[in-house]
């Protein structure tokens, strides 16, 4: 399993955006990441000036969204939906996309549940719970 450090994950996103903007060939994983970045123009400045942002800590309690975390969650969700892991996530995503009428809004609902699941696992010191994740998705309308 690939488990990049915080710095490696951030550098990956910065490098993907640089390659995308230079119209360089992208791997399949890089193309998924670039698609998420394109959908978030509010983060382009961060990725284009990593010297100012790559070491920064964003404080959620201050209402700040960590762009690197947000984009990494998008990438994780895209991979989960593509492989239907955990089983049933693709169907839940399709249901949310149909009910919300917007793919990006549906992705954000899935991101919210993934974030809650990760937070719960970290708080309890346990592995992520796929059943908890899918139950959260089921509650989304």
C-alpha positions, 0 to 999 in steps of 0.5 A: 500500500502506498502511504505518502507522507504529508510532504510527498502528498502535497508535492504530488499535487503541486507537481501534477498541477505543474505538469497539467499546466505545461500540457505534459503527459500524465499518468492515470493517477495524475489525471485523476488528481488534475481533474479534481484540481481543475474543479477547484480554481480556488486552490490553483494559487496555492499549487502555483506558489508552493513556496508559500503554502506547502508547509502551512498548517490549516486550522479547521477550527478557524474555518480554514479548509486545507486544500491539500487534504481536500484534493487528496480526499477527492483523489481517494474518493475517485479511486474508491468509486472507480474500484467500488471499494468499499463495495456499494460506494459506487451505487451510493455515489450514483444515487447522490449524483442523481438526487443532487443533479450535480456530480461535484456536489455528490463527490463533496457529500462522499468526501464529507462521509470519508472525512467523518469516517477517518476522523472517527477512526483516528479518535478511537484509534481503530481502522476505518469502518467501511460500514460506518462510511456506507451508513453515512452515505446512506443518510445523505440525500 
